[in-house]
Amino acid sequence: MPTSLYFSSRRTWLSSTVLAVLAFSPLLSSAQTPWPSKAVRIVVPYAPGGANDILARVVAEKLAPALGQSVLVENRAGAGAAVGTEYVARATPDGHTLLMAASGPIAFNPALVAKLAYNPLTDLAPISLIGSFPMILAVNDNFPVKNFTELVAYSKANPDKTNYA
């Protein structure tokens, strides 16, 4: 085989290969499965009927038509919201399992539970703030305290006379 023919064939082969790769590269980049490819599950780590559950159901109702997929709300209550939160942290990280939680399992549990089965900093990724719920501290007008400092002092001095919910 003459040398010029060898290089010509090799050049042709190389050019054809490069062109084929370039031609198919848009198909390769779009070959990823679109999201969502199946039903999306919103896990609420609290009992049904609470604020997070209601909010998750409102979001699911609006999200389903926008995504073109079913959006299911699943309550997995227990252990200060750790049961449902751990379930989401251990789920396949494909974006089809979401967590609707308040600050308890994300901020409080890591500070209060010695051996938590999940790490909110490494096992979960925040997506969006959906809502906020104000927290208030109130006492009966006839109760002998008028501010938080007085309430703490009264509770320490009278542990059998105070309770909370």
Stockholm file with secondary structure:
# STOCKHOLM 1.0

chainA/1-165         MPTSLYFSSRRTWLSSTVLAVLAFSPLLSSAQTPWPSKAVRIVVPYAPGGANDILARVVAEKLAPALGQSVLVENRAGAGAAVGTEYVARATPDGHTLLMAASGPIAFNPALVAKLAYNPLTDLAPISLIGSFPMILAVNDNFPVKNFTELVAYSKANPDKTNYA
#=GR chainA/1-165 SS CCHHHHHHHHHHHHHHHHHHHHHHHHHHHTTSCCSCSSCEEEEESSCTTSHHHHHHHHHHHHHHHHHTSCEEEEECCCTTTHHHHHHHHHSCSSSSEEECCCHIIIIIHHHHCTTCSCCTTTSCCCCCCCCCCCCCCCCCTTSSCCSHHHHHHHHHHCTTTCCCC
#=GC SS_cons         CCHHHHHHHHHHHHHHHHHHHHHHHHHHHTTSCCSCSSCEEEEESSCTTSHHHHHHHHHHHHHHHHHTSCEEEEECCCTTTHHHHHHHHHSCSSSSEEECCCHIIIIIHHHHCTTCSCCTTTSCCCCCCCCCCCCCCCCCTTSSCCSHHHHHHHHHHCTTTCCCC
//
